[in-house]
């Protein structure tokens, strides 16, 4: 047997796995391609953008520019992180082209996440940028803004909306991170604008069961229906506002180090960044047969914020997302074993609508039925929750609904999901999972489902160890 430490709340859980278990760790199972100097790489990308003129030529006297950037959730905060390096260089080029500093605005494109505070901007953008633009020209996007631009529907029938500030900019610029993501394969590219600066009705076109309960959502692929929706909505946004976004995207490694930077129009930037992102993100394991059991651990605090590993809805999304990342290395009907304190702390300060959403979900036998119900619509439309999102740094009420879509997807494709060590097991049951006392019990019960001597795949630091990867078997093709 081999001992492994799983993330578990604020600490670790020691478990025993068979010697044959495949344990995936950065630096042991896989490593990143070499990094680049982010300043040099960004300057080179800005000097030779794909499919468009350089920013210095697009800028000019009287021309207004808006730079959209990702929020605190992903991308790193170290001194050489992509946002921190790219934004000053973009501003430098705009100024060199004749645009005045007072005509440049920075837009935190956080979508339905909580708005970022001044302190958070200082932490991940740096003092120089914050103090040049705050307060009037460093702003949070607001999905509840009354002047959100409604562009109708796209060719696929998806709702299309766009932030007005960005829509009316003469030079709309977006900074993106190309990292592995269960939602359409990678962050960055069209996903950046479609999820970061559109209204909740548009996000409800794809963060719903009709997209996330499809089989092609599993495996975190750029060929999925969800990714096609991102491209379709993004192109409709560009057509509707009458201009193309200028993207500056970086392929990031495990610890948000920059591996490459490309600039230009979004579709060409996607084509140029995805091959390296594929090398970095899609990891082939030496497994002759797919795994029967996936073992993971959940910390209390990870990317969406404090309580992600204890809030039952967010816990379920974490499990569903990691299951999707590992889908191509798992058998049909695999079992998931997840260590989680699952103590029912919803963190109402950040996620005020979640507890009511969880309680309403319990009145339905199926998550998809709840999500299309009047109960769900009433919560999403609740004035107080929406006001708090716009004014009190909280998550939008539809965010909880989108998390249920992703979290419940795992229940469609697994034989069972066991939660090990829950402090309040009723919350695990409420999400359709099976609470168990300890890891040994989970393995015994899993073996009753998948058989003796199961093949085990373990990703012990998939949430605490940096940007997660997508797993495949070396002798099996992947999309």
Secondary structure, DSSP 8 states (H G I E B T S, - for coil): -EEEEEEEETEEEEEEE-TT-EE--BTTTB-------HHHHHHHHHHT-BSS--HHHH--TT--EEEEE--TTSS--STT-HHHHHHHHHHHHHHHTT--GGGEEEEE--TTS----HHHHHHHH-HHHHHHHTTTTEEE--TT-TT-EEEEE-TTS-EEEE-HHHHT-SEEEEEEEE-EETTTEESSHHHHHHHHSS-HHHHTTTSSHHHHTSGGGTT--TTSHHHHHHHHHHHHHHHHHTS--EEEEEEE-TTS-EEEEEEESHHHHHHHHHHHHHHHHEEEE--SS-EEEEEEEEESEETTEETTTTSHHHHHHHHHHHHHHHGGGEEEEEEEEEE--------TTT-TTHHHHHHHHTT-SSHHHHHTSHHHHHHHT-HHHHHHHHHSS---HHHHHHHHHHHHHHHHH-SEEEEES-SSHHHHHHTT-EEESSHHHHHHHHHHHH-SS--EEEETTTTTSSS--EEEETTS---
